[in-house]
Amino acid sequence: MFREITKVDENNPIRFMNYRKHTSIFSIVLLLIALGSLAVNKLNWGLDFTGGTLVEVGFSQPADLELLRDVLETNEFGDAVVQNYGTQRDVLVRVPPRENVGADSIGDQLLRLLQSEVDQDIQIRRVEFVGPQVGEELTEAGGLALIVAMICILVYVSFRFDWRLALSAVIGLFQDVIMILGVFSVLQISIDLTILAALLAVIGYSLNDSIVVADRIRENFRILRKEDSVSVIDISLSQTMSRTLVTSLTTLLVLVTLFLFGGQMIEGFAIAMIIGVVVGTYSSVFTRSTIVLALGISRENLMPPEVEKEGEDLEQMP
C-alpha cells in the first residue's frame, strides 16, 4: 500500500514550490508587521514579569469569579487577575504595581470593596508584594530558555541531517516565535508564564514536524535519482501532507476546546498554541522548504558516505 501511495505522489504531487515566491513575500510581510508592532507597541507584560500585589481572599461560600471580575472592573481594578487558589472558596487577586500605593493599602481597598459588594464575611488571608526585580529575572530566564532551545535544536538537527536542513528548521522556528509574539503585541494580550510555556511547546511541536519532512526529503533524494530538487521536495511534502493535516487538526480541536471552556487563566496559553500550530504548519510546508532550496540543497549533500570495505585495496592490486 505504501508503494502505491508513493507512486501516485511521484506521478502527481502537489506543486507547493511553484508558489514559493508568493509565500516568501507573504512571510516577509507578516514578519515585518510583527517586528514593527514589537518595536512600536512592544509586549504587554503580565504580573509574572512586571511585579505587583498578590492578595489571597477567603470566602464563606464558593466564589463566583465572573462576578468578582465585574466588580473589580467597575471599581478601578479592571487590570486585576482573578483565579481560584486551592479550593473554590479561596481566590487569588493579582494587581499590577501602582505608583505611591503600598501592598497593605491595596489589600484594605479590596477588602472594603468586596465586603460591600460581594460578601460581608470574606477575609484577607495574605497580602504580598512582588517586586519588578523578580519580573526582570523571569524575563531573562525566559529569553535564555528560548535561545538555548534554538541552539540545542540547531546542534541536534545538524548532526542528524545536512546543515541546510538544520538551518532552515531553526529559521522556521524563529518565524513561528516572532509571529506569536507579533499577534500578542498587536492585540496587546498580557504575557505571562503560561505564554512562555506555550512558546516552548510550539518549538517542540514545529521541530517534530520539521524532522518528519526533512527525513522524507533526505530519503527521496536517495531514491528518486531522476528528479530535480524542486520535484523531490514537492513529492516529500505531498507524502507527509496527510500526516501534517491530521496532526494539526486534532491538535487544534483540543486547543479550541481549551480556549472556549478552559477559563481566563488558560486563555492566553490556548491562543498562543493555536497561532503556533497554524504558523508552524505553514512554515513546515513553505518556509523551511523554500529556505532549503535557496541554500542549494542537492542529492550529493544527502548521499551517505561510501564506506571502504576491509581488504578492498588488496583485491584491486594486480
C-alpha positions in Angstrom: 0.0 0.0 0.0 2.8 2.4 0.9 4.4 1.8 -2.5 1.1 2.6 -4.3 0.8 5.9 -2.4 4.4 6.8 -3.1 3.9 6.0 -6.8 0.8 8.2 -7.0 2.7 11.1 -5.3 5.6 10.8 -7.7 3.3 11.0 -10.7 1.1 13.8 -9.5 2.5 15.6 -6.4 1.1 18.9 -5.2 3.4 21.6 -6.6 4.0 23.5 -3.4 7.2 25.0 -4.6 5.5 26.7 -7.6 4.2 29.2 -5.0 7.4 29.8 -3.1 7.9 33.3 -4.4 4.4 34.3 -3.3 4.7 32.6 0.1 8.1 34.1 0.7 6.7 37.6 0.1 3.7 36.8 2.3 6.0 35.6 5.1 8.3 38.6 4.9 5.3 41.0 5.1 3.9 39.2 8.2 7.4 39.2 9.8 7.8 43.0 9.1 4.3 43.6 10.6 5.2 41.5 13.7 8.6 43.2 14.2 7.1 46.6 13.6 4.4 46.0 16.3 7.0 44.6 18.7 9.1 47.8 18.2 6.2 50.3 18.5 3.6 48.6 20.7 6.0 46.3 22.5 4.7 43.5 24.6 2.1 43.8 27.3 4.0 42.1 30.2 1.8 40.5 32.8 2.3 40.4 36.6 4.7 37.5 36.4 7.2 39.8 34.8 6.3 43.3 36.0 5.6 42.5 39.6 2.6 43.7 41.6 0.5 42.8 44.7 -0.9 39.4 45.5 -4.0 39.3 47.7 -5.4 36.0 48.9 -9.1 36.2 49.8 -11.2 33.6 51.7 -14.9 33.4 51.0 -17.6 31.7 53.2 -19.1 30.1 50.0 -17.7 29.1 46.6 -16.7 32.3 44.9 -18.2 33.5 41.6 -15.1 34.6 39.7 -17.1 36.3 36.9 -18.9 38.4 39.5 -15.6 39.3 41.1 -14.1 40.4 37.8 -17.1 42.6 37.0 -17.0 44.2 40.5 -13.3 44.9 40.2 -13.6 46.2 36.7 -16.2 48.8 37.7 -14.1 49.9 40.6 -10.8 50.8 39.1 -9.4 47.3 39.4 -10.1 46.2 35.8 -6.4 45.2 35.3 -6.5 42.7 38.2 -6.2 39.0 37.5 -8.6 36.7 39.5 -8.2 33.0 39.9 -9.0 30.2 42.3 -6.3 29.3 44.7 -6.6 25.8 46.1 -10.4 25.5 46.8 -13.3 27.3 45.2 -13.6 29.4 48.4 -10.0 30.7 48.1 -9.3 33.3 45.5 -6.1 35.0 44.5 -6.2 38.5 43.2 -3.1 39.9 41.4 -3.0 43.7 41.0 -0.4 45.4 38.8 2.0 47.8 40.5 0.6 51.3 41.2 2.6 54.5 41.9 2.7 55.6 45.6 0.3 52.8 46.7 1.6 50.1 49.0 0.5 46.5 49.2 -1.3 46.9 52.5 -3.3 49.8 51.1 -4.4 47.7 48.1 -5.3 44.9 50.4 -7.5 47.2 52.5 -9.2 48.7 49.4 -10.0 45.2 48.1 -11.3 44.1 51.5 -13.7 47.0 51.8 -14.8 46.7 48.2 -15.6 43.0 48.3 -17.3 43.2 51.7 -19.6 45.9 50.5 -20.5 44.4 47.1 -19.9 40.7 47.2 -19.7 39.0 50.6 -19.5 40.6 54.1 -17.8 37.5 55.6 -14.7 37.5 53.4 -11.3 37.5 54.9 -7.9 38.8 53.6 -5.6 35.9 54.3 -2.4 37.1 52.7 -1.0 40.2 51.1 2.3 40.1 49.3 4.2 42.5 47.0 6.2 41.0 44.1 8.9 43.5 43.1 9.9 44.3 39.5 13.3 42.7 40.1 11.6 39.2 40.1 9.9 40.1 36.8 13.3 41.1 35.3 14.8 37.8 36.4 11.9 35.8 34.9 12.2 37.8 31.6 15.9 37.0 31.4 15.3 33.3 32.2 12.5 33.0 29.7 14.6 34.6 26.9 17.6 32.4 27.8 15.4 29.3 27.7 14.2 30.2 24.1 17.8 30.8 23.0 19.2 27.6 24.5 16.3 25.6 22.9 17.1 27.1 19.5 20.8 26.3 19.8 20.2 22.7 21.0 17.8 22.2 18.1 20.3 23.5 15.6 23.0 21.2 17.0 20.7 18.2 17.1 19.4 18.6 13.6 22.9 19.4 12.2 24.1 16.0 13.5 21.2 14.2 12.1 20.7 16.0 8.8 22.6 18.3 6.4 23.4 21.8 7.8 21.0 23.3 5.2 18.1 21.3 6.6 19.1 22.3 10.2 19.4 26.0 9.4 16.0 26.0 7.6 14.4 24.3 10.6 15.8 26.9 13.1 14.8 29.9 10.8 11.3 28.4 10.6 11.1 28.1 14.4 12.3 31.7 14.7 9.5 32.8 12.4 6.9 30.8 14.5 8.0 32.5 17.7 8.1 36.0 16.1 4.6 35.5 14.6 3.1 34.5 18.0 4.7 37.5 19.8 3.6 39.8 17.0 0.0 38.8 17.4 0.2 39.3 21.1 1.8 42.7 20.6 -0.8 43.8 18.0 -3.7 42.7 20.3 -1.9 43.7 23.5 -2.7 40.4 25.2 -1.0 40.1 28.5 2.2 37.9 28.5 2.7 35.6 31.5 4.5 32.4 32.3 1.8 30.3 30.5 2.7 32.1 27.3 6.3 31.3 27.7 5.4 27.6 28.2 3.3 27.8 25.0 6.3 29.2 23.1 8.5 26.3 24.2 5.7 23.8 23.4 5.3 25.4 19.9 9.1 25.0 19.3 8.8 21.3 20.1 5.7 20.8 18.0 7.2 22.5 15.0 10.5 20.7 15.4 8.8 17.4 15.3 7.0 18.3 12.0 10.3 19.6 10.6 12.1 16.4 11.3 9.4 14.3 9.7 9.6 16.4 6.5 13.4 16.6 6.5 13.7 12.8 6.9 11.4 12.2 3.9 13.3 14.8 1.8 16.6 13.0 2.6 15.1 9.6 1.8 13.6 10.7 -1.5 16.8 12.4 -2.7 18.4 9.0 -2.3 15.6 7.1 -4.0 14.4 9.4 -6.8 17.6 9.7 -8.8 16.0 11.3 -11.9 14.0 14.1 -10.1 15.4 17.6 -9.5 15.5 19.3 -6.1 12.1 21.1 -6.6 10.3 17.9 -7.6 11.8 15.9 -4.7 10.7 18.4 -2.2 7.2 18.6 -3.7 6.9 14.8 -3.6 8.1 14.7 0.0 5.7 17.4 1.1 2.8 15.6 -0.7 3.7 12.3 1.0 3.7 13.9 4.5 0.7 16.2 3.9 -1.9 13.8 5.3 0.1 13.3 8.5 0.7 17.0 8.9 -3.0 17.9 8.4 -4.3 15.1 10.7 -1.8 16.1 13.5 -2.6 19.8 13.1 -6.4 19.5 13.0 -6.6 17.1 16.0 -4.3 19.5 18.0 -6.4 22.5 17.0 -9.5 20.7 18.1 -8.2 20.3 21.6 -6.8 23.9 21.7 -10.0 25.5 20.6 -11.8 23.5 23.3 -9.4 24.8 25.9 -9.9 28.3 24.6 -13.7 28.2 24.8 -14.1 26.3 28.0 -10.7 26.4 29.8 -11.3 29.8 31.6 -9.4 33.0 31.7 -6.2 31.7 33.2 -5.6 29.3 30.3 -6.9 31.5 27.6 -3.5 33.1 26.7 -1.9 29.7 26.5 -4.6 28.4 24.2 -4.3 31.5 21.9 -0.5 31.1 21.7 -0.7 27.4 20.9 -3.4 27.9 18.2 -1.3 30.6 16.5 1.8 28.4 16.8 0.1 25.3 15.3 -1.2 27.3 12.3 2.0 29.1 11.7 4.1 26.0 12.4 2.1 24.0 9.8 2.5 26.8 7.3 6.3 27.2 7.9 6.8 23.4 7.7 5.3 23.3 4.2 6.5 26.5 2.7 9.1 28.4 4.7 11.5 25.6 5.6 11.3 24.1 2.1 11.9 27.4 0.4 14.9 28.1 2.5 16.3 24.7 1.8 16.1 25.3 -1.9 17.6 28.8 -1.6 20.6 27.2 0.3 21.2 25.0 -2.7 20.3 21.5 -1.4 21.2 18.7 -3.8 21.4 14.9 -3.9 25.1 15.0 -3.3 24.6 16.7 0.0 22.4 14.0 1.4 24.0 10.8 0.0 25.5 8.6 2.7 29.3 8.5 2.7 30.9 5.5 1.0 32.4 3.0 3.4 35.5 1.3 2.2 35.3 -2.4 2.8 38.1 -4.3 4.6 40.5 -5.9 2.0 39.1 -3.9 -0.9 42.5 -2.4 -1.7 44.1 -5.8 -1.7 41.6 -7.2 -4.2 42.2 -4.3 -6.6 46.0 -4.9 -6.6 47.3 -6.8 -9.7 
